[in-house]
């Protein structure tokens, strides 16, 4: 069973091997969630767990049939990619929320509670804090701070391993780029089974439907001290109201394409600029790999756009063969991670003072 908590809903999936038996989105009523405003996300454990168990029961499924339960990984410390067994160290770390409050922080708790009732094991797979960078990738250009590795690691790693399996190769043998094109954009370089660099979609790279990506630093400094905006307002303008939304007041790529078809020159220019920036990031990651790579994988919700993908191919198709994995099925990706462990294809990892993976 896979569990992906969001701010106002909890998505669950029951899997038999890779096949989804059913997938459901359990919505939480506003009056119910309003009780938790200003409180830690972990206070919502009980109402979310009860809703999941009730849904299972209503569909005629027993907890005792579960071979494992996986929750979305939260804002943990930087750690290597893998499927991690939920343990007390992990739960304590998420409980402290040292890297921030986020709905995903509750994923491990929900998985653990349901796994205990089912008499099985709980896991998380490739949280956003997966960090496999060499030291040279961390330097930001100033000793005041380092680059931070936060990315769409779950979907990125899943499609890379899916491609490897489909082509009869090991992930570790491939040199590839994965461009995750969703509400945020993560473009990553992979070598020897590690994600050796990736754009942090909160503050780097191409702009996306609602994120500004990398912006001119000195102009941002001047804006921050202009007195026109609070820190929170600037953050919102960059993350949530940036990108397509900032220029066109919509986050909907389909709507942008509709405007282009109707002759909207501004929509066409912004759309082209976003693709241009994505192409530049892909080119940068090709340089990270020395120009030697096997494949370029394009995934995420925007990969459904034939117009976007076609234009992107014109920019970067010469770099490597382009393979599409449209969408981002996070429940499927989590289930696949646990299946690799249960089948002995990968070692299970353990969060301790130093994260380890052991057969």
C-alpha positions as CSV (number, residue, x, y, z in Angstrom):
1,X,0.0,0.0,0.0
2,X,1.3,3.5,-0.9
3,X,0.2,6.7,0.9
4,X,0.9,10.3,-0.4
5,X,-0.5,13.0,1.9
6,X,-1.2,16.4,0.5
7,X,-2.3,19.6,2.2
8,X,-6.1,18.9,1.8
9,X,-6.2,15.3,0.7
10,X,-4.5,11.9,1.1
11,X,-3.9,9.8,-2.0
12,X,-3.6,6.0,-1.5
13,X,-3.0,3.1,-3.8
14,X,-3.2,-0.7,-3.3
15,X,-0.8,-2.6,-5.5
16,X,-0.4,-6.3,-6.5
17,X,3.2,-6.3,-7.7
18,X,3.3,-3.3,-10.1
19,X,-0.4,-3.4,-10.9
20,X,-2.6,-0.9,-9.1
21,X,-5.7,-2.7,-7.7
22,X,-7.2,0.7,-6.9
23,X,-6.2,4.3,-6.4
24,X,-8.2,6.8,-4.4
25,X,-8.0,10.4,-3.3
26,X,-9.4,10.9,0.2
27,X,-10.5,14.5,0.6
28,X,-10.5,16.2,4.0
29,X,-13.3,18.6,4.7
30,X,-12.4,22.3,5.3
31,X,-14.1,22.4,8.7
32,X,-12.1,19.3,9.7
33,X,-8.7,20.7,8.5
34,X,-9.4,24.2,10.0
35,X,-9.0,22.7,13.4
36,X,-5.3,22.2,12.7
37,X,-4.4,25.6,11.5
38,X,-1.3,26.9,13.2
39,X,-0.6,23.4,14.6
40,X,2.1,20.9,13.5
41,X,1.2,18.7,10.5
42,X,1.7,15.6,12.7
43,X,-1.4,16.5,14.7
44,X,-3.4,15.3,11.7
45,X,-2.2,11.7,12.0
46,X,-5.3,10.2,13.6
47,X,-8.0,11.7,11.2
48,X,-5.9,10.7,8.1
49,X,-5.2,7.2,9.4
50,X,-8.8,6.6,10.3
51,X,-10.0,7.7,6.9
52,X,-7.5,5.4,5.1
53,X,-8.5,2.4,7.2
54,X,-12.2,3.1,6.7
55,X,-11.7,3.3,2.9
56,X,-9.8,-0.1,2.9
57,X,-12.6,-1.7,5.0
58,X,-15.4,-0.3,2.8
59,X,-13.6,-1.8,-0.3
60,X,-13.3,-5.2,1.4
61,X,-9.5,-5.2,1.9
62,X,-7.9,-6.5,5.1
63,X,-4.8,-4.8,6.6
64,X,-3.5,-8.3,7.1
65,X,-3.1,-8.8,3.4
66,X,-0.4,-6.1,3.1
67,X,3.2,-7.1,2.5
68,X,4.4,-3.6,3.1
69,X,3.3,0.0,3.5
70,X,5.1,3.0,1.9
71,X,4.6,6.7,2.7
72,X,5.8,9.8,0.9
73,X,9.2,10.8,2.3
74,X,9.3,14.1,4.1
75,X,11.8,16.9,4.6
76,X,14.6,14.7,6.0
77,X,18.3,15.4,6.2
78,X,20.3,15.1,2.9
79,X,20.6,11.4,2.2
80,X,21.5,8.9,-0.5
81,X,18.8,7.6,-2.9
82,X,17.0,4.4,-1.8
83,X,14.1,2.7,0.0
84,X,14.3,3.4,3.7
85,X,12.8,1.4,6.5
86,X,10.8,3.7,8.8
87,X,12.4,3.6,12.2
88,X,12.4,5.7,15.4
89,X,15.3,7.9,14.2
90,X,13.4,8.9,11.1
91,X,10.1,9.6,13.0
92,X,11.9,11.7,15.6
93,X,13.7,13.7,12.8
94,X,10.4,14.4,11.0
95,X,8.7,15.2,14.2
96,X,11.3,18.0,14.9
97,X,10.6,19.4,11.4
98,X,14.0,21.0,11.3
99,X,13.9,21.5,7.5
100,X,10.3,22.8,7.6
101,X,6.7,21.8,7.9
102,X,5.2,20.0,4.9
103,X,2.4,17.5,4.3
104,X,4.9,14.9,3.2
105,X,6.4,14.8,6.7
106,X,3.3,12.8,7.9
107,X,3.8,10.1,5.3
108,X,6.2,8.0,7.3
109,X,3.9,8.2,10.4
110,X,0.8,7.1,8.5
111,X,2.8,4.2,6.8
112,X,4.2,3.2,10.2
113,X,0.8,3.2,12.0
114,X,-0.9,1.2,9.3
115,X,2.1,-1.2,9.0
116,X,2.0,-1.9,12.7
117,X,-1.7,-2.7,12.6
118,X,-1.0,-5.0,9.6
119,X,2.0,-6.7,11.1
120,X,4.3,-5.6,8.3
121,X,7.0,-3.1,7.6
122,X,6.8,0.6,6.7
123,X,9.0,2.4,4.2
124,X,9.7,5.7,2.4
125,X,11.3,6.0,-1.0
126,X,13.5,8.7,-2.4
127,X,12.4,11.8,-0.5
128,X,13.0,15.3,-1.9
129,X,16.1,15.5,0.2
130,X,18.0,12.8,-1.7
131,X,21.5,14.2,-2.1
132,X,24.3,12.4,-4.1
133,X,26.3,15.4,-5.2
134,X,30.1,15.5,-5.3
135,X,31.6,18.4,-3.3
136,X,32.2,20.5,-6.3
137,X,28.5,20.7,-7.1
138,X,27.8,22.3,-3.7
139,X,29.7,25.6,-4.1
140,X,27.3,28.4,-4.8
141,X,29.9,31.1,-5.7
142,X,30.0,32.6,-2.2
143,X,31.2,31.2,1.1
144,X,28.0,32.6,2.8
145,X,25.9,29.6,1.7
146,X,26.0,26.4,-0.4
147,X,23.6,25.1,-3.1
148,X,20.9,22.9,-1.6
149,X,20.0,19.6,-3.2
150,X,16.1,19.4,-3.1
151,X,14.4,17.9,-6.1
152,X,11.7,15.7,-7.5
153,X,13.8,12.7,-6.6
154,X,11.0,10.2,-6.3
155,X,9.8,10.5,-9.9
156,X,13.2,11.2,-11.3
157,X,14.8,8.1,-9.9
158,X,11.7,6.0,-10.7
159,X,11.7,6.8,-14.5
160,X,15.5,6.4,-14.7
161,X,15.2,2.9,-13.2
162,X,12.1,2.1,-15.3
163,X,14.0,3.0,-18.5
164,X,16.9,0.8,-17.4
165,X,14.6,-2.2,-16.7
166,X,12.8,-1.7,-20.0
167,X,16.0,-1.7,-22.0
168,X,17.6,-4.6,-20.1
169,X,20.4,-2.5,-18.6
170,X,21.3,-1.6,-15.0
171,X,20.6,2.0,-13.8
172,X,24.2,2.1,-12.6
173,X,25.5,1.5,-16.2
174,X,23.7,4.4,-17.7
175,X,24.7,8.1,-18.2
176,X,21.5,10.0,-18.6
177,X,19.6,13.2,-18.0
178,X,16.1,13.3,-16.5
179,X,14.0,16.5,-17.1
180,X,11.1,16.5,-14.7
181,X,8.7,19.1,-16.1
182,X,5.9,19.7,-13.6
183,X,4.7,22.6,-11.5
184,X,8.4,22.8,-10.6
185,X,11.2,21.8,-13.0
186,X,14.1,19.6,-11.9
187,X,16.8,18.7,-14.5
188,X,19.3,16.2,-13.3
189,X,22.4,14.4,-14.5
190,X,22.9,10.7,-13.5
191,X,26.1,8.7,-13.6
192,X,27.1,5.3,-12.0
193,X,23.7,5.0,-10.3
194,X,23.9,8.5,-8.7
195,X,22.2,11.8,-9.3
196,X,25.4,13.9,-9.5
197,X,23.7,17.3,-10.1
198,X,20.2,18.7,-10.3
199,X,18.5,22.1,-10.4
200,X,16.7,23.0,-7.2
201,X,13.3,24.1,-8.5
202,X,12.7,26.4,-5.6
203,X,15.5,28.7,-6.5
204,X,17.4,27.6,-9.6
205,X,16.9,26.7,-13.3
206,X,14.1,27.3,-15.7
207,X,10.9,29.0,-14.7
208,X,7.8,26.8,-14.6
209,X,4.0,27.1,-14.3
210,X,4.3,28.9,-10.9
211,X,8.0,29.1,-9.9
212,X,10.4,31.8,-11.0
213,X,13.5,29.5,-11.1
214,X,16.8,31.4,-11.1
215,X,16.4,35.2,-11.2
216,X,18.9,38.1,-11.5
217,X,20.6,38.2,-8.1
218,X,21.4,42.0,-7.8
219,X,17.9,43.0,-9.0
220,X,16.5,40.6,-6.3
221,X,18.7,42.2,-3.7
222,X,17.4,45.7,-4.6
223,X,13.8,44.5,-4.5
224,X,14.2,42.9,-1.1
225,X,15.5,46.2,0.3
226,X,13.1,48.5,-1.6
227,X,10.5,48.4,1.2
228,X,7.8,47.5,-1.3
229,X,7.4,43.9,-0.2
230,X,7.7,41.7,2.9
231,X,9.9,38.7,2.9
232,X,6.9,36.4,2.6
233,X,5.5,38.4,-0.3
234,X,8.7,38.1,-2.2
235,X,8.9,34.4,-1.5
236,X,5.3,34.0,-2.8
237,X,6.1,36.0,-6.0
238,X,9.0,33.6,-6.6
239,X,7.5,30.3,-5.5
240,X,3.8,30.0,-6.1
241,X,3.1,33.1,-8.2
242,X,6.2,33.0,-10.4
243,X,6.8,31.6,-13.9
244,X,3.8,31.3,-16.2
245,X,1.5,32.7,-13.5
246,X,3.6,35.8,-13.1
247,X,3.4,36.7,-16.8
248,X,0.0,35.2,-17.9
249,X,-2.0,34.9,-14.6
250,X,-2.5,31.2,-15.2
251,X,-0.7,28.0,-14.2
252,X,-2.5,25.9,-16.7
253,X,-0.3,24.9,-19.7
254,X,-3.4,23.8,-21.7
255,X,-4.8,27.3,-21.3
256,X,-1.5,28.9,-22.4
257,X,-1.6,26.7,-25.5
258,X,-5.2,27.6,-26.2
259,X,-4.2,31.3,-26.1
260,X,-1.3,30.7,-28.4
261,X,-3.7,29.0,-30.9
262,X,-6.0,32.0,-30.6
263,X,-3.1,34.3,-31.6
264,X,-2.0,35.6,-28.2
265,X,1.6,36.8,-29.0
266,X,2.5,37.3,-25.3
267,X,1.5,33.8,-24.4
268,X,3.6,32.5,-27.3
269,X,6.6,34.5,-26.2
270,X,6.4,33.3,-22.6
271,X,5.9,29.7,-23.6
272,X,8.9,29.9,-26.0
273,X,11.0,31.5,-23.2
274,X,10.2,28.7,-20.8
275,X,11.2,26.0,-23.3
276,X,14.4,28.0,-24.1
277,X,15.3,28.0,-20.4
278,X,14.6,24.2,-20.0
279,X,16.8,23.5,-23.0
280,X,19.6,25.6,-21.4
281,X,19.4,23.5,-18.2
282,X,19.5,20.3,-20.2
283,X,22.6,21.6,-22.0
284,X,24.2,22.4,-18.7
285,X,23.6,18.8,-17.4
286,X,25.0,17.4,-20.7
287,X,28.2,19.4,-19.9
288,X,28.2,17.9,-16.4
289,X,28.3,14.4,-18.1
290,X,31.1,15.5,-20.5
291,X,28.7,15.4,-23.4
292,X,28.6,11.6,-23.2
293,X,25.2,10.2,-22.4
294,X,22.9,7.4,-23.4
295,X,19.5,9.0,-23.2
296,X,17.4,12.1,-22.2
297,X,14.3,11.2,-20.3
298,X,11.4,13.8,-20.2
299,X,8.8,13.3,-17.5
300,X,6.3,15.2,-15.4
301,X,2.9,16.7,-16.2
302,X,4.1,19.1,-19.0
303,X,5.5,16.1,-20.9
304,X,1.9,15.5,-22.1
305,X,2.2,18.6,-24.2
306,X,3.1,17.7,-27.8
307,X,3.8,21.3,-28.6
308,X,6.3,21.7,-25.7
309,X,8.0,18.4,-26.3
310,X,8.3,19.0,-30.0
311,X,9.9,22.4,-29.6
312,X,12.2,21.0,-26.9
313,X,13.4,18.2,-29.2
314,X,14.4,20.9,-31.7
315,X,16.7,22.4,-29.1
316,X,18.2,19.3,-27.5
317,X,17.4,16.3,-29.7
318,X,21.0,16.3,-30.9
319,X,22.4,15.6,-27.4
320,X,20.9,12.1,-27.0
321,X,17.8,10.0,-27.9
322,X,14.8,11.5,-26.2
323,X,12.3,9.1,-24.4
324,X,9.1,10.3,-22.8
325,X,7.5,9.3,-19.5
326,X,4.6,11.8,-19.3
327,X,3.1,12.4,-15.8
328,X,4.4,11.7,-12.4
329,X,2.7,8.7,-10.7
330,X,4.1,9.1,-7.2
331,X,2.1,6.2,-5.8
332,X,3.5,3.8,-8.5
333,X,7.0,5.1,-7.9
334,X,6.8,4.4,-4.2
335,X,5.3,0.9,-4.8
336,X,8.1,0.1,-7.2
337,X,10.8,1.2,-4.7
338,X,9.4,-1.2,-2.0
339,X,9.0,-4.0,-4.6
340,X,12.7,-3.7,-5.5
341,X,13.6,-4.3,-1.8
342,X,11.1,-7.1,-1.2
343,X,12.4,-8.9,-4.3
344,X,16.0,-8.5,-3.2
345,X,16.9,-6.3,-6.2
346,X,18.0,-3.4,-3.9
347,X,19.2,-3.3,-0.3
348,X,16.9,-1.6,2.2
349,X,18.3,1.6,3.8
350,X,18.2,2.6,7.4
351,X,18.3,6.1,8.9
352,X,20.8,6.3,11.7
353,X,23.6,8.7,12.6
354,X,24.9,7.8,9.2
355,X,22.3,6.5,6.7
356,X,23.2,2.9,5.6
357,X,21.8,0.3,3.2
358,X,22.1,-3.4,3.9
359,X,20.7,-6.5,2.3
